[in-house]
Amino acid sequence: MYRIAKKFTFSASHQIKGLPETHKCSRLHGHNYSVEVILESETLNGVGFIRDYAELDALQDYIKLKFDHRHLNDVLGDDFTTAEHLARHFFEWCKGAWPEVAAVRVSENINTWAEYKA
């Protein structure tokens, strides 16, 4: 199985509802997120790619247009703005563009990540 990945970044604010008032994530705050899209295939195209990395820049365009320097509660229209929910959102968007998408990881910092895969 061949596997490739490409990472993109953006900054955004959010507030996670339903947590105790004393929990730091219940307050308005922000992160410098990274989104990593992972593609897998048993075969390669005629030039030896799963997919050209340049094609994946469409995800960066989507992120810059809809997510970068925005409030995620407003963007997503709800209070489910955890890294887990973002990973699923980006997975579904990517899967619609590239059938080889196997997973998407979202990180809020260098120490943690959430992954969604089918």
N, C-alpha and C positions, 0 to 999 in steps of 0.2 A: 504494500500500500504506500503510495506517495502522499506526502503531506506538506503543505505550505501554510504560512501565516503572515499577516501584515497587521501592524499596530497603528492606531490613530489616537489622537488626543483632543480633549476639549475641556473647557472650564464651565462649571454651572453651579447654581445653588439649588437647594431643595430642603424640604422639611418632612420628616417622617411622622405621620400622625398615628395615634394609637399607642404610643409609648408613654411611660410615666413622665410627668412633667420634669422630673429630675434627670432624666436621661438626656445626654448631650445632643443626641440626634433628633430629639423632639423640637429643638430650637432651629431657627433658620441658620443654615451654614452652607458651605460650598466645598467643592473638591476639584482637583485637576485630574480628570478621569482619563483612563486609557481604555480603548476598545480594540480587542484583537480578534480578527476573523480568521478561522482555521478551515482550510479546504482539504479534502482527501479524494483520491482517485486511484484506481488500480491501473489506469492507463494514462498516457501522456498524449498531447496533441502532436501534430507534425513537426513542430520545432522543439519539442521536449518539455513543454510546460503542462502543468495541470490547468493553469490559467495565467495569463500575463499579469504580473503584479500591477501594472499600470491600469488594468481594468478595475482593480479593486479601489482605485481612487474615487470611484462613484460613491463609496461609503463615506469618504472624507467630505465630499461635497454635501451629502445629506446631513452629516453631523454639523458641519459649519452653518448650513442654512437653518436647521431646525433646533439644534441643541446648544451650540457654543455661546457662552455668556448669556444664558437664559435661565429662567426658574423652571426646573423640571416638573413641578406640580402643575404649572400652567401648560407646559408643552405636552405632557402626557394626559392632562385633563383629569387627574386623580391624585391620590396621596400614596400610591404604590410606586415609590421612586427609589426603591432599594437597588443595589447592584444586581441582585437576582432578577428583578423585573426588567431592568435595563438590558441585561444579557438576553433575555427572551425577546424583547422588542427588537433589538438589533439582529438577533438570529433570524427572526421572521422576515425582516426587511431584506437581509442578505440572501436568505434561501430563495426569495422571490426573484432575485437577480442572478444568482449563481447556484445551480443545483448541486454543485460539489461541496457546498458549505456543510461542515460536520459539526462545528461548534463556534460559539462566540464567548469570549471572556471579557468581563468588565472589571476594572480595578479603580478603586477610589484613592489608593495610595500604593506605595511599592511593596507593602507587606501582605496585602490581601487581594483576592479576586473571587468573582462569582462566574460560573460557567453555565451556559444552557446549550444542550445538544438534543437532537431528536433521537 
